[in-house]
Amino acid sequence: MAERSIATIFGGSGFVGRYITRRLAAQGHLVRVAVRNPAAAGFLKPMGAVGQVVPLFAPLTRPDAVARAVEGANIVINCVGILAEHRPGDFQTIHADAAGALAAAATRAGAARLLHLSAIGADAASDSLYARSKAAGEAAVLAGFAAATILRPSVIFGAEDQFFNRFAAIAAWSPLLPVIHGDTRFQPVFVGDVAAAAMACLARADTAGRTFELAGPDILTFRDLLGWICATIDRHPRLLDIPLGLARLQARIAERLPGKPFTTDQLRLLGHDCVRAQAMPGLADLGIVATPIDLVVPEYLVRFRPGGAKKFVLPV
């Protein structure tokens, strides 16, 4: 009897990781979910048979734990990422240094495939620390595992997202909805399509060593996206354009608050389009039909409508 494939996924309990974990389990892999808090990842266990999905303590910044997590694994996937630094240097540590060390560990362990989740906008010349660290991470991963596949999604939507839910929550109670860099373009991609892309890459040998930019069929400016959200939840706050100088002041204040709801670096990032480069392969090249926002998002934003439902169905 052939040995069952082992897949180790770092950040497997996160927004994107949980969708990939479910698909890995459905395909019969033994799934090691490498996380900082295994107890909090226990909700993943029912995605597979008894003992098939195993959360284990393996923070990406702990080389000894990383080595144990990837030992014997055929597939290694990195979904770890942060949107704001808790301490200066966190972007470089997590997105670049730790990602590169993971890639090298996967090579030493003899893994056949490595998938690394980056982001559209990764650019070594960017004015955003986040974008520069994502580019550094890609370079470090390829240096450690030359056949790694890089996935760069745009803004990701889905029931647990922190984009559509966040602005819908504000629009549900506030008479004003601030607009910063309103002309910046976004091309949101469905989390289920990102997970499908990961599985398609694993199934195809020709994706090794390549980079894919994952984006949906809709390209909207930030202002138009906010207007779409308001119309979807039947709320009508005034969209208020915020001058850049005032936005910088707000970011400096917000990044000192617990949870850092908005940072100066996020403001810089918001000034850049987040759309797929036409020269880059995307979902269609992987045989995936991109999901439009109006097919999924209204279902989970319904709770923000006047008298809206309190429960909603998680899309798969």
Secondary structure, DSSP 8 states (H G I E B T S, - for coil): -----EEEEETTTSTTHHHHHHHHHHTT-EEEEEES-GGGGGGGGGGSSTTTEEEEE--TT-HHHHHHHHTT-SEEEE----SS-SSTTHHIIIIIIHHHHHHHHHHHHT-SEEEEE--TT--TT-S-HHHHHHHHHHHHHHHH-TT-EEEEE-SEESTT-SSHHHHHHHHHH-SEEEESSTT-EE--EEHHHHHHHHHHHHH-GGGTT-EEEE--S--EEHHHHHHHHHHHTT---EEEE--HHHHHHHHHHHTTSTT-SS-HHHHHHHTS-B---TTS--TGGGT-----GGGTHHHHHGGGSTT--S------
